[in-house]
């Protein structure tokens, strides 16, 4: 992807932390990343020659994330029609988290170069944690 015209001089997303892996092979392909209160859907496009990864990220609301997790919204569509109107592309190191390059691509332009296959869906429902002992103890109190 030739993105030079969309290059920005800093990483506007701040420090990202992986909060959920939605799809993986030998490495995470699709993950949910978090920076503060903001959630981002993050897709691995490719590994670059210097050990960095190229990832595309879109801000995503909890309700839209649930649609992706349940397979109701295709991953490509989540990136082609981003809620925030733009797609972030980061060339980042998977271990050091260093961001070498950052790009901000308008959603309408990203749709033309979207590398995600059309029918890519995941089924990764959110985890539900039930602690019956604690619930029962509270009910008896």
C-alpha positions in Angstrom: 0.0 0.0 0.0 1.4 3.4 -1.0 0.4 5.6 1.9 2.9 8.4 1.8 0.3 11.1 1.1 -1.5 10.1 4.3 1.6 10.1 6.6 1.3 11.9 9.9 4.2 12.9 12.1 3.1 11.2 15.3 1.1 8.3 16.6 -2.3 9.8 17.7 -3.5 6.6 19.3 -1.0 6.7 22.2 0.1 3.5 24.0 -2.0 0.6 22.8 -2.6 -2.6 24.8 -4.0 -5.8 23.4 -7.2 -6.6 25.3 -8.5 -9.5 23.2 -7.3 -11.7 20.3 -10.1 -12.4 17.9 -8.2 -14.4 15.3 -4.7 -15.9 15.1 -2.6 -18.4 13.3 1.0 -18.6 14.6 0.6 -14.9 15.5 -2.3 -12.5 16.2 -4.1 -11.4 13.1 -7.1 -9.6 14.4 -7.1 -8.1 17.9 -8.9 -5.5 20.0 -6.5 -2.9 21.3 -7.2 -0.3 23.9 -5.7 3.1 24.6 -7.4 4.7 27.6 -11.1 4.4 27.2 -10.9 4.0 23.4 -11.2 0.6 21.7 -9.6 -0.2 18.3 -10.0 -3.1 16.0 -6.5 -4.0 14.7 -5.7 -6.1 11.7 -2.3 -7.4 10.7 -1.6 -6.6 7.1 2.0 -7.8 6.7 5.3 -8.2 8.4 7.9 -5.7 7.1 11.5 -6.5 6.4 12.9 -4.8 9.5 10.8 -6.9 12.0 8.0 -4.3 12.1 4.4 -5.1 11.4 2.0 -3.1 9.3 -1.4 -3.0 11.1 -4.6 -1.2 10.2 -6.8 0.1 13.1 -10.2 1.6 13.4 -11.9 3.1 16.5 -14.8 0.8 17.4 -17.7 1.1 19.8 -18.6 -1.8 22.1 -21.8 -2.4 20.2 -20.1 -2.6 16.8 -17.3 -4.7 18.3 -20.0 -7.2 19.5 -21.3 -7.4 15.9 -17.8 -8.3 14.7 -17.3 -10.8 17.6 -20.6 -12.5 16.8 -19.9 -12.7 13.1 -22.8 -10.3 12.2 -20.4 -7.7 10.8 -17.7 -8.7 8.3 -14.3 -7.5 9.3 -13.7 -5.9 5.9 -16.9 -3.9 6.3 -15.8 -2.7 9.8 -12.7 -1.2 8.2 -14.3 0.0 4.9 -17.0 1.9 6.8 -15.2 3.0 10.0 -17.2 4.7 12.8 -14.6 7.4 13.1 -14.5 8.1 9.3 -10.8 7.2 9.0 -8.4 4.3 9.2 -5.1 4.4 11.0 -2.2 2.5 9.6 0.8 1.9 11.9 4.2 0.4 11.2 5.0 -0.9 14.6 7.3 -3.3 16.3 5.4 -6.2 17.9 7.7 -6.5 21.0 8.9 -3.0 21.7 5.7 -1.3 20.6 7.7 1.4 18.8 5.8 3.1 16.0 8.0 3.8 13.1 5.3 5.3 10.8 1.7 6.4 11.2 -0.8 7.2 8.5 -4.4 8.5 8.7 -6.4 7.4 5.7 -10.0 8.6 5.0 -12.4 5.8 5.1 -13.6 6.4 1.5 -10.0 6.1 0.3 -9.2 3.1 2.4 -12.1 1.2 0.9 -10.2 1.4 -2.5 -7.1 -0.3 -1.0 -8.6 -2.4 1.8 -6.4 -5.5 2.0 -8.9 -7.6 4.0 -10.7 -10.3 2.1 -14.4 -9.8 1.4 -15.8 -12.7 3.4 -13.6 -12.5 6.5 -15.7 -13.0 9.6 -14.8 -14.2 13.0 -16.8 -15.8 15.8 -15.2 -14.8 19.1 -18.0 -13.9 21.5 -16.9 -11.9 24.5 -16.1 -13.9 27.6 -18.8 -14.0 30.3 -17.5 -14.6 33.8 -19.9 -16.0 36.3 -19.0 -16.5 39.9 -21.9 -18.4 41.3 -20.3 -18.7 44.8 -20.0 -14.9 45.2 -23.6 -14.4 43.8 -25.0 -17.0 46.2 -23.1 -15.5 49.2 -24.4 -12.0 48.4 -28.0 -13.3 48.1 -27.8 -15.0 51.5 -26.3 -11.9 53.2 
